[in-house]
Amino acid sequence: MTDTPSRGTLQVKVALVTGAASGIGRAIALRFAAEGAATVFADVNETAGTAAAEEAARRGGRARFARTDVSRAADCVRAIEETLAAFGGLHILVNCAGVIRRATVAELSEADWDLVMDVNTKSVFLMSRAALPHLASVRGNIVNISSGWGLAPGPRAAAYCASKAAVVLLTKAMAIDHGSQGIRVNCICPGDTDTPMLRAEARQIGQPDAEFLADAARRPLRRIGRPEDIADAAVFLASDAAQFITGTALVVDGGGLA
């Protein structure tokens, strides 16, 4: 969690963050709670997700965990219902749950293709569909987490690149479709960020963590991202400071794509 003191940027808001048990999702959910939002930590990992929500509560935030398999429509609906029951509304949805399988099309199994597309892309559709009626009533907003590889491809990551590119255009399509309801929809495209998923990626391609992270740091700002860097961007996009921003893909990558 960032050391920057809370400014109460999201006071009186209610947020649901998927993938909130670890990595970027956890950092976003913790930061939202610190900024005053009542925050639901949604994840399939009950142990880590509960611990993250409890940490937010110990720091003075309003938080609870909702076990959610984001690839299942019934789970997504239930997560929204639990949010409404616990906090009386929903203003912000952050779709952050994600997985990666490093493989070419020739190497990729159908099961891994389905897994990546279900968790990274289908989940955005399912969670957003469940949330949109409630967001419309409060002129709420959605922040999707895509990737730099949703804008420019990388090697041996065919399914991941396809899934994250789909998130970028789904974001823009929803911004067009739901702008008349006052709903803003944006996405963030992070570069390499130091998370458990990034370190698992190194193992998938057989590269030592230290070497993999050193390669990832070869960008203009000379470091890899921190989860808190992405959380800062998410707070901005979710806040009233971004009230005239919708349909955008905000790159947060230390200059990597540049």
BARORO-178055 format. One record per residue: residue in one letter; residue number from 1; x, y, z of N, C-alpha, C in turn. Coordinates in steps of 0.1 Angstrom, whole numbers. Each point is the difference from the previous one (the first is absolute). Last residue first. Layout:
BEGIN
<atom 'A', NUM, <X, Y, Z>, <X, Y, Z>, <X, Y, Z>>,
...
! end
This chain:
BEGIN
<atom 'A', 258, <68, 34, -252>, <7, 11, -7>, <13, -5, -6>>,
<atom 'L', 257, <-25, -28, 28>, <-5, 0, -13>, <6, 11, -9>>,
<atom 'G', 256, <13, -3, 46>, <4, -12, -7>, <-5, 0, -14>>,
<atom 'G', 255, <-3, 33, 39>, <5, 3, -13>, <3, -12, -9>>,
<atom 'G', 254, <-20, -1, 45>, <14, 5, 1>, <6, 3, -14>>,
<atom 'D', 253, <-46, -15, 9>, <10, -10, -3>, <14, 5, 1>>,
<atom 'V', 252, <-55, 9, -4>, <8, 2, 12>, <12, -10, 0>>,
<atom 'V', 251, <-43, 21, -33>, <12, -8, 0>, <8, 5, 13>>,
<atom 'L', 250, <-54, 2, -15>, <11, 7, 6>, <12, -9, 2>>,
<atom 'A', 249, <-46, 4, -31>, <9, -10, 5>, <13, 7, 5>>,
<atom 'T', 248, <-55, 17, -7>, <14, 1, -2>, <7, -12, 5>>,
<atom 'G', 247, <-48, 13, 1>, <4, -6, -12>, <15, 0, -2>>,
<atom 'T', 246, <-19, 39, 30>, <-6, -14, -2>, <5, -5, -13>>,
<atom 'I', 245, <2, 46, 35>, <9, -10, -7>, <-8, -13, -1>>,
<atom 'F', 244, <-12, 42, 24>, <-2, 1, -14>, <9, -9, -8>>,
<atom 'Q', 243, <1, 1, 48>, <-15, -1, -3>, <-3, 2, -15>>,
<atom 'A', 242, <40, -5, 33>, <0, -5, -13>, <-14, 0, -6>>,
<atom 'A', 241, <9, 13, 44>, <10, 8, -7>, <1, -4, -15>>,
<atom 'D', 240, <-28, -22, 34>, <-6, 11, -7>, <10, 9, -8>>,
<atom 'S', 239, <13, -52, 9>, <-4, 12, 8>, <-7, 10, -9>>,
<atom 'A', 238, <21, -42, -14>, <-13, -3, 7>, <-6, 13, 7>>,
<atom 'L', 237, <43, 0, -23>, <-11, -2, -10>, <-13, -3, 7>>,
<atom 'F', 236, <38, 7, 28>, <-3, 12, -9>, <-12, -3, -9>>,
<atom 'V', 235, <16, -35, 26>, <-7, 10, 8>, <-3, 12, -8>>,
<atom 'A', 234, <26, -33, -21>, <-14, -4, 2>, <-8, 9, 8>>,
<atom 'A', 233, <46, 7, -6>, <-7, 3, -12>, <-15, -4, 1>>,
<atom 'D', 232, <29, -11, 36>, <-1, 15, -1>, <-8, 4, -12>>,
<atom 'A', 231, <10, -46, 6>, <-10, 5, 9>, <-2, 15, -1>>,
<atom 'I', 230, <36, -19, -23>, <-13, -3, -7>, <-12, 5, 9>>,
<atom 'D', 229, <43, 2, 18>, <-1, 9, -11>, <-13, -1, -8>>,
<atom 'E', 228, <10, -29, 36>, <-5, 13, 5>, <0, 10, -12>>,
<atom 'P', 227, <19, -44, -6>, <-15, 0, 0>, <-6, 13, 4>>,
<atom 'R', 226, <47, 2, -23>, <-4, -5, 13>, <-16, 0, 0>>,
<atom 'G', 225, <39, -3, -43>, <-11, 6, 8>, <-2, -6, 13>>,
<atom 'I', 224, <49, 1, -23>, <-13, -6, -3>, <-11, 7, 8>>,
<atom 'R', 223, <45, 26, -17>, <-5, -10, 10>, <-12, -6, -5>>,
<atom 'R', 222, <25, 36, -23>, <10, -9, 6>, <-5, -8, 12>>,
<atom 'L', 221, <-21, 33, -34>, <1, 4, 15>, <9, -10, 8>>,
<atom 'P', 220, <-7, -6, -49>, <6, 13, 3>, <1, 3, 15>>,
<atom 'R', 219, <4, -50, -10>, <-10, 9, -6>, <5, 14, 4>>,
<atom 'R', 218, <12, -50, 14>, <7, 7, -11>, <-11, 8, -7>>,
<atom 'A', 217, <-9, -31, 36>, <3, 13, 4>, <7, 9, -11>>,
<atom 'A', 216, <-11, -47, -4>, <-12, 8, 0>, <2, 14, 4>>,
<atom 'D', 215, <36, -32, 1>, <-4, 3, -14>, <-13, 9, 0>>,
<atom 'A', 214, <14, -15, 42>, <10, 10, -6>, <-3, 3, -14>>,
<atom 'L', 213, <-26, -33, 21>, <-3, 14, 5>, <10, 10, -5>>,
<atom 'F', 212, <8, -45, -11>, <-13, 4, -6>, <-3, 15, 4>>,
<atom 'E', 211, <37, -21, 20>, <3, 3, -14>, <-13, 5, -7>>,
<atom 'A', 210, <-4, -16, 44>, <8, 12, 0>, <3, 5, -14>>,
<atom 'D', 209, <-25, -41, 6>, <-7, 12, 4>, <9, 13, -1>>,
<atom 'P', 208, <10, -42, -32>, <1, 3, 14>, <-6, 13, 4>>,
<atom 'Q', 207, <-18, -31, -41>, <10, 10, 3>, <1, 4, 15>>,
<atom 'G', 206, <-31, -30, -29>, <13, -6, 5>, <11, 10, 2>>,
<atom 'I', 205, <-49, 5, -11>, <10, 1, -12>, <14, -5, 4>>,
<atom 'Q', 204, <-36, 1, 32>, <-6, -7, -11>, <10, 0, -12>>,
<atom 'R', 203, <12, 23, 40>, <1, -15, 1>, <-6, -7, -12>>,
<atom 'A', 202, <-5, 47, 3>, <14, -4, -1>, <2, -15, 0>>,
<atom 'E', 201, <-42, 17, 10>, <3, 1, -14>, <14, -4, -3>>,
<atom 'A', 200, <-14, 4, 44>, <-4, -12, -5>, <2, -1, -15>>,
<atom 'R', 199, <8, 40, 21>, <11, -9, 4>, <-4, -14, -5>>,
<atom 'L', 198, <-31, 34, -6>, <11, 3, -8>, <11, -10, 3>>,
<atom 'M', 197, <-39, -2, 26>, <-2, -4, -14>, <12, 2, -9>>,
<atom 'P', 196, <0, 16, 45>, <2, -14, -1>, <-2, -6, -14>>,
<atom 'T', 195, <16, 50, 1>, <-11, -7, 7>, <3, -15, 0>>,
<atom 'D', 194, <19, 49, -19>, <5, -10, 9>, <-11, -6, 8>>,
<atom 'T', 193, <-3, 20, -51>, <-2, 5, 14>, <4, -12, 9>>,
<atom 'D', 192, <1, 18, -55>, <4, -10, 9>, <0, 6, 14>>,
<atom 'G', 191, <-30, 29, -28>, <11, -8, -4>, <4, -10, 10>>,
<atom 'P', 190, <-51, 20, -8>, <12, 0, 8>, <11, -7, -9>>,
<atom 'C', 189, <-48, 24, -9>, <9, -9, -7>, <14, 0, 7>>,
<atom 'I', 188, <-56, 14, 10>, <15, 2, 3>, <8, -11, -7>>,
<atom 'C', 187, <-53, 22, -9>, <9, -11, 4>, <14, 5, 2>>,
<atom 'N', 186, <-57, 17, 1>, <14, 2, -4>, <8, -12, 3>>,
<atom 'V', 185, <-53, 24, 0>, <7, -13, -1>, <14, 3, -6>>,
<atom 'R', 184, <-48, 26, 23>, <13, 1, -6>, <7, -14, 1>>,
<atom 'I', 183, <-54, 19, 2>, <10, -9, 4>, <13, 2, -8>>,
<atom 'G', 182, <-44, 22, -5>, <10, 7, 9>, <10, -10, 6>>,
<atom 'Q', 181, <-34, -8, -34>, <-5, -2, 13>, <9, 6, 11>>,
<atom 'S', 180, <11, 2, -47>, <-13, 7, 2>, <-6, -2, 14>>,
<atom 'G', 179, <39, -24, -14>, <3, 14, 3>, <-13, 8, 3>>,
<atom 'H', 178, <7, -48, -14>, <-6, 4, 13>, <3, 14, 4>>,
<atom 'D', 177, <15, -22, -42>, <-14, -4, 2>, <-6, 5, 13>>,
<atom 'I', 176, <45, 10, -13>, <-9, 6, -9>, <-14, -4, 3>>,
<atom 'A', 175, <34, -18, 27>, <-1, 15, 1>, <-9, 6, -9>>,
<atom 'M', 174, <8, -46, -5>, <-9, 3, 12>, <0, 15, 2>>,
<atom 'A', 173, <30, -14, -33>, <-14, -3, -4>, <-10, 3, 11>>,
<atom 'K', 172, <46, 3, 9>, <-4, 11, -9>, <-15, -2, -4>>,
<atom 'T', 171, <20, -34, 26>, <-1, 12, 8>, <-5, 12, -9>>,
<atom 'L', 170, <10, -40, -21>, <-12, -2, 7>, <-2, 13, 9>>,
<atom 'L', 169, <40, -3, -23>, <-11, 3, -9>, <-14, -2, 7>>,
<atom 'V', 168, <39, -11, 24>, <1, 14, -4>, <-12, 4, -8>>,
<atom 'V', 167, <4, -45, 13>, <-4, 9, 11>, <1, 14, -4>>,
<atom 'A', 166, <16, -32, -30>, <-14, 0, 1>, <-5, 9, 11>>,
<atom 'A', 165, <45, -8, -3>, <-4, 9, -11>, <-15, 1, -1>>,
<atom 'K', 164, <19, -30, 30>, <1, 13, 5>, <-3, 11, -11>>,
<atom 'S', 163, <-1, -47, -10>, <-10, 3, 11>, <1, 14, 4>>,
<atom 'A', 162, <31, -16, -32>, <-14, 0, -5>, <-10, 4, 10>>,
<atom 'C', 161, <45, -7, 14>, <-1, 12, -8>, <-15, 2, -6>>,
<atom 'Y', 160, <9, -39, 24>, <0, 11, 9>, <-1, 13, -8>>,
<atom 'A', 159, <5, -41, -23>, <-14, 1, 6>, <0, 13, 9>>,
<atom 'A', 158, <41, -9, -21>, <-10, 2, -10>, <-14, 2, 7>>,
<atom 'A', 157, <51, -1, 11>, <-11, 4, 9>, <-13, 2, -8>>,
<atom 'R', 156, <49, -6, -14>, <-5, -12, 7>, <-11, 4, 11>>,
<atom 'P', 155, <23, 43, -16>, <3, -13, -5>, <-6, -11, 9>>,
<atom 'G', 154, <-23, 50, -7>, <13, -6, 5>, <1, -14, -4>>,
<atom 'P', 153, <-31, 47, -18>, <2, -14, 4>, <14, -3, 5>>,
<atom 'A', 152, <-32, 46, 4>, <11, -5, -8>, <3, -14, 4>>,
<atom 'L', 151, <-37, 19, 20>, <2, 11, -11>, <11, -4, -9>>,
<atom 'G', 150, <-12, -26, 38>, <-13, 1, -7>, <1, 11, -11>>,
<atom 'W', 149, <36, -10, 29>, <-1, -10, -10>, <-14, -1, -6>>,
<atom 'G', 148, <10, 29, 36>, <7, 5, -11>, <-1, -10, -12>>,
<atom 'S', 147, <-40, -4, 33>, <14, -2, 0>, <7, 8, -11>>,
<atom 'S', 146, <-49, -1, 31>, <5, -6, -12>, <15, -2, 2>>,
<atom 'I', 145, <-44, 11, 33>, <15, -1, -1>, <3, -8, -12>>,
<atom 'N', 144, <-44, 34, 13>, <5, -14, -4>, <15, 1, 0>>,
<atom 'V', 143, <-42, 29, 23>, <14, 1, -4>, <4, -15, -3>>,
<atom 'I', 142, <-49, 31, 4>, <7, -13, 0>, <15, 3, -4>>,
<atom 'N', 141, <-45, 30, 24>, <10, -2, -10>, <7, -14, 1>>,
<atom 'G', 140, <-50, 32, 13>, <13, -6, 4>, <10, -2, -11>>,
<atom 'R', 139, <-48, 20, 10>, <10, 6, -9>, <14, -5, 4>>,
<atom 'V', 138, <-42, -15, 20>, <9, 10, 7>, <10, 6, -9>>,
<atom 'S', 137, <-32, -33, -15>, <-8, 8, 10>, <8, 10, 7>>,
<atom 'A', 136, <20, -31, -31>, <-8, 10, -7>, <-7, 9, 10>>,
<atom 'L', 135, <25, -38, 15>, <8, 12, -3>, <-8, 11, -6>>,
<atom 'H', 134, <-21, -41, 8>, <2, 7, 12>, <9, 12, -2>>,
<atom 'P', 133, <-10, -29, -36>, <-12, 7, 4>, <2, 8, 13>>,
<atom 'L', 132, <39, -24, -18>, <-5, 11, -7>, <-13, 6, 5>>,
<atom 'A', 131, <25, -42, 15>, <1, 13, 7>, <-7, 12, -7>>,
<atom 'A', 130, <2, -46, -18>, <-7, 0, 13>, <0, 14, 7>>,
<atom 'R', 129, <24, -5, -40>, <-14, -2, -3>, <-8, 0, 13>>,
<atom 'S', 128, <47, 2, 3>, <-6, 12, -5>, <-15, -1, -2>>,
<atom 'M', 127, <25, -39, 11>, <-1, 9, 11>, <-7, 14, -4>>,
<atom 'L', 126, <7, -32, -34>, <-9, -5, 10>, <-2, 9, 12>>,
<atom 'F', 125, <32, 11, -35>, <-14, -1, -5>, <-10, -4, 11>>,
<atom 'V', 124, <45, -3, 10>, <-3, 14, -2>, <-14, 2, -5>>,
<atom 'S', 123, <18, -43, 3>, <-3, 5, 13>, <-4, 15, 0>>,
<atom 'K', 122, <16, -23, -39>, <-14, -4, 3>, <-4, 6, 13>>,
<atom 'T', 121, <46, 6, -11>, <-9, 7, -9>, <-15, -3, 4>>,
<atom 'N', 120, <39, -19, 24>, <4, 14, -4>, <-11, 8, -7>>,
<atom 'V', 119, <-7, -46, 15>, <4, 8, 12>, <3, 14, -4>>,
<atom 'D', 118, <-12, -32, -34>, <-10, 1, 10>, <3, 9, 11>>,
<atom 'M', 117, <32, -9, -34>, <-11, 8, -5>, <-11, 2, 10>>,
<atom 'V', 116, <37, -28, 11>, <4, 14, -1>, <-11, 9, -5>>,
<atom 'L', 115, <-8, -47, 3>, <2, 6, 13>, <3, 15, -1>>,
<atom 'D', 114, <-4, -25, -40>, <-13, 2, 7>, <2, 7, 13>>,
<atom 'W', 113, <39, -14, -22>, <-7, 11, -8>, <-13, 3, 7>>,
<atom 'D', 112, <22, -37, 17>, <6, 12, 4>, <-5, 12, -7>>,
<atom 'A', 111, <-17, -42, -13>, <-3, 3, 14>, <6, 13, 5>>,
<atom 'E', 110, <12, -18, -42>, <-14, 6, 0>, <-4, 4, 14>>,
<atom 'S', 109, <52, -1, -10>, <-11, -9, 1>, <-13, 7, -1>>,
<atom 'L', 108, <49, 16, -21>, <-10, 2, 10>, <-11, -11, -1>>,
<atom 'E', 107, <40, 7, -29>, <3, -6, 13>, <-12, -1, 9>>,
<atom 'A', 106, <-1, 22, -43>, <3, -14, -2>, <2, -8, 13>>,
<atom 'V', 105, <-7, 47, 1>, <-13, -7, -4>, <3, -15, -2>>,
<atom 'T', 104, <34, 23, 33>, <-5, 3, -14>, <-13, -7, -2>>,
<atom 'A', 103, <16, 14, 50>, <0, -11, -10>, <-4, 6, -13>>,
<atom 'R', 102, <-2, 11, 55>, <9, 3, -10>, <2, -11, -10>>,
<atom 'R', 101, <-40, 17, 34>, <7, -12, -4>, <9, 4, -12>>,
<atom 'I', 100, <-30, 27, 43>, <8, -1, -12>, <6, -14, -3>>,
<atom 'V', 99, <-43, 31, 28>, <10, -11, 0>, <8, 1, -13>>,
<atom 'G', 98, <-38, 32, 35>, <8, -4, -12>, <9, -11, 2>>,
<atom 'A', 97, <-38, 40, 21>, <3, -14, 1>, <7, -4, -13>>,
<atom 'C', 96, <-20, 44, 10>, <14, -2, 0>, <5, -15, 0>>,
<atom 'N', 95, <-42, 40, -3>, <2, -14, -6>, <15, -2, -1>>,
<atom 'V', 94, <-34, 34, 29>, <14, -1, -6>, <1, -15, -4>>,
<atom 'L', 93, <-42, 38, 13>, <4, -14, -3>, <14, 0, -6>>,
<atom 'I', 92, <-34, 36, 30>, <12, -2, -8>, <2, -16, -1>>,
<atom 'H', 91, <-38, 20, 23>, <4, 11, -9>, <11, -3, -9>>,
<atom 'L', 90, <-42, -23, 33>, <12, -3, -8>, <3, 12, -9>>,
<atom 'G', 89, <-31, -15, 49>, <1, 5, -14>, <13, -5, -6>>,
<atom 'G', 88, <-14, -10, 46>, <-11, 7, -5>, <1, 6, -14>>,
<atom 'F', 87, <29, -30, 30>, <3, 14, 0>, <-11, 9, -6>>,
<atom 'A', 86, <-3, -50, 6>, <10, 4, 11>, <1, 16, 1>>,
<atom 'A', 85, <-28, -22, -34>, <-5, -3, 13>, <9, 5, 11>>,
<atom 'L', 84, <14, 5, -45>, <-12, 8, 3>, <-6, -2, 14>>,
<atom 'T', 83, <36, -27, -15>, <4, 14, 2>, <-11, 9, 3>>,
<atom 'E', 82, <-9, -45, -10>, <6, 1, 13>, <5, 14, 3>>,
<atom 'E', 81, <-18, -9, -43>, <-10, -1, 10>, <6, 2, 14>>,
<atom 'I', 80, <30, -4, -36>, <-7, 13, 0>, <-11, 0, 11>>,
<atom 'A', 79, <22, -40, -5>, <9, 10, 5>, <-6, 14, 0>>,
<atom 'R', 78, <-24, -36, -20>, <0, -1, 15>, <9, 10, 6>>,
<atom 'V', 77, <-1, -4, -47>, <-13, 6, 5>, <0, 0, 15>>,
<atom 'C', 76, <36, -22, -20>, <1, 15, -2>, <-13, 7, 5>>,
<atom 'D', 75, <2, -47, 1>, <9, 6, 10>, <1, 15, -2>>,
<atom 'A', 74, <-25, -24, -32>, <-7, 0, 13>, <9, 6, 11>>,
<atom 'A', 73, <18, -6, -44>, <-10, 10, 1>, <-6, 1, 13>>,
<atom 'R', 72, <50, -17, -9>, <-13, -6, 1>, <-10, 11, 3>>,
<atom 'S', 71, <48, 6, -3>, <-4, -6, -13>, <-14, -6, 0>>,
<atom 'V', 70, <23, 21, 38>, <-5, 10, -10>, <-3, -6, -13>>,
<atom 'D', 69, <-2, -17, 51>, <6, -5, -12>, <-5, 9, -11>>,
<atom 'T', 68, <3, 10, 55>, <-6, 2, -14>, <8, -7, -10>>,
<atom 'R', 67, <-9, 14, 56>, <6, -10, -8>, <-7, 0, -14>>,
<atom 'A', 66, <6, 41, 34>, <-10, -8, -6>, <6, -10, -9>>,
<atom 'F', 65, <12, 36, 45>, <4, -9, -11>, <-12, -7, -6>>,
<atom 'R', 64, <7, 51, 25>, <-4, -14, 2>, <4, -8, -12>>,
<atom 'A', 63, <5, 54, 27>, <4, -10, -10>, <-6, -14, 3>>,
<atom 'R', 62, <11, 55, 14>, <-12, -8, 0>, <2, -11, -11>>,
<atom 'G', 61, <42, 25, 29>, <-9, 0, -12>, <-13, -8, 2>>,
<atom 'G', 60, <40, 7, 30>, <-10, 9, 1>, <-10, 1, -11>>,
<atom 'R', 59, <38, -30, 8>, <5, 13, -3>, <-11, 11, 1>>,
<atom 'R', 58, <-10, -46, 6>, <10, 4, 11>, <5, 14, -2>>,
<atom 'A', 57, <-27, -19, -35>, <-8, 4, 12>, <9, 4, 12>>,
<atom 'A', 56, <21, -16, -39>, <-6, 13, -3>, <-8, 4, 12>>,
<atom 'E', 55, <18, -42, 2>, <10, 10, 1>, <-5, 14, -2>>,
<atom 'E', 54, <-29, -37, -7>, <3, 2, 14>, <11, 11, 3>>,
<atom 'A', 53, <-9, -15, -44>, <-11, 8, 5>, <2, 4, 15>>,
<atom 'A', 52, <31, -29, -20>, <1, 13, -5>, <-11, 9, 5>>,
<atom 'A', 51, <-1, -45, 11>, <11, 6, 7>, <1, 15, -5>>,
<atom 'T', 50, <-31, -28, -21>, <-5, 4, 13>, <11, 7, 8>>,
<atom 'G', 49, <12, -17, -42>, <-9, 11, -2>, <-6, 4, 14>>,
<atom 'A', 48, <29, -37, -2>, <7, 12, -3>, <-9, 12, -1>>,
<atom 'T', 47, <-20, -43, 7>, <9, 3, 10>, <7, 14, -2>>,
<atom 'E', 46, <-30, -17, -33>, <-7, 4, 12>, <10, 4, 11>>,
<atom 'N', 45, <1, -1, -55>, <9, -4, 11>, <-6, 5, 13>>,
<atom 'V', 44, <-20, 12, -41>, <-2, -14, 2>, <8, -6, 12>>,
<atom 'D', 43, <-18, 52, -3>, <11, -8, -5>, <-5, -15, 2>>,
<atom 'A', 42, <-12, 56, 12>, <-5, -12, -6>, <11, -8, -6>>,
<atom 'F', 41, <-11, 42, 37>, <12, -8, -6>, <-6, -13, -6>>,
<atom 'V', 40, <-23, 50, 12>, <-2, -15, 0>, <12, -6, -7>>,
<atom 'T', 39, <-9, 50, 26>, <6, -8, -10>, <-3, -15, 2>>,
<atom 'A', 38, <-12, 56, 12>, <-3, -13, 5>, <3, -10, -12>>,
<atom 'A', 37, <26, 47, 3>, <-10, -8, -6>, <-3, -13, 8>>,
<atom 'G', 36, <35, 35, 9>, <-14, 2, 5>, <-11, -9, -6>>,
<atom 'E', 35, <50, 1, -6>, <-5, 12, -5>, <-15, 2, 3>>,
<atom 'A', 34, <23, -39, 12>, <7, 11, 6>, <-5, 13, -4>>,
<atom 'A', 33, <-16, -38, -21>, <-5, 0, 14>, <6, 11, 7>>,
<atom 'F', 32, <15, -7, -43>, <-13, 5, -1>, <-6, 1, 15>>,
<atom 'R', 31, <42, -20, -6>, <1, 14, -2>, <-14, 6, 0>>,
<atom 'L', 30, <4, -46, 3>, <5, 6, 12>, <0, 15, -1>>,
<atom 'A', 29, <-12, -24, -38>, <-10, -2, 10>, <4, 7, 13>>,
<atom 'I', 28, <32, -2, -36>, <-12, 9, -3>, <-10, -1, 11>>,
<atom 'A', 27, <36, -30, 4>, <4, 14, 2>, <-11, 10, -3>>,
<atom 'R', 26, <-8, -45, -9>, <1, 2, 14>, <4, 14, 3>>,
<atom 'G', 25, <-1, -13, -45>, <-13, 0, 6>, <0, 3, 15>>,
<atom 'I', 24, <41, -7, -23>, <-6, 12, -3>, <-13, 2, 6>>,
<atom 'G', 23, <24, -39, 23>, <5, 8, -11>, <-7, 13, -2>>,
<atom 'S', 22, <-28, -37, 26>, <14, 2, -2>, <3, 10, -11>>,
<atom 'A', 21, <-44, -11, 15>, <7, -8, 10>, <15, 3, -1>>,
<atom 'A', 20, <-38, 17, -28>, <5, 8, 11>, <8, -7, 11>>,
<atom 'G', 19, <-27, -7, -45>, <15, -3, 1>, <6, 7, 11>>,
<atom 'T', 18, <-42, 25, -12>, <2, -14, -2>, <16, -2, -1>>,
<atom 'V', 17, <-34, 38, 24>, <13, -2, -7>, <2, -15, -2>>,
<atom 'L', 16, <-39, 41, 13>, <2, -15, 0>, <12, -1, -9>>,
<atom 'A', 15, <-23, 43, 30>, <8, -5, -11>, <0, -15, 2>>,
<atom 'V', 14, <-26, 49, 17>, <1, -14, 2>, <7, -6, -12>>,
<atom 'K', 13, <-1, 53, 24>, <-1, -9, -11>, <0, -15, 5>>,
<atom 'V', 12, <6, 40, 27>, <-14, -3, -2>, <-2, -8, -13>>,
<atom 'Q', 11, <48, 20, 2>, <-9, 0, 11>, <-15, -1, -5>>,
<atom 'L', 10, <46, 1, -22>, <-11, -9, -4>, <-10, -1, 12>>,
<atom 'T', 9, <40, 26, 3>, <-4, 3, -14>, <-13, -8, -3>>,
<atom 'G', 8, <30, 8, 41>, <-15, -2, 0>, <-6, 2, -13>>,
<atom 'R', 7, <47, 1, 13>, <-6, 13, -1>, <-16, -1, -1>>,
<atom 'S', 6, <46, -30, 21>, <-13, 1, -7>, <-5, 14, -1>>,
<atom 'P', 5, <53, -10, 2>, <-12, 0, 9>, <-13, 1, -8>>,
<atom 'T', 4, <45, -25, -17>, <-6, 13, -1>, <-13, 1, 8>>,
<atom 'D', 3, <29, -39, -8>, <2, 8, 13>, <-6, 14, -1>>,
<atom 'T', 2, <-16, -47, -27>, <8, 12, 0>, <1, 7, 13>>,
<atom 'M', 1, <-6, -54, -5>, <-8, 12, 0>, <9, 12, 0>>,
! end
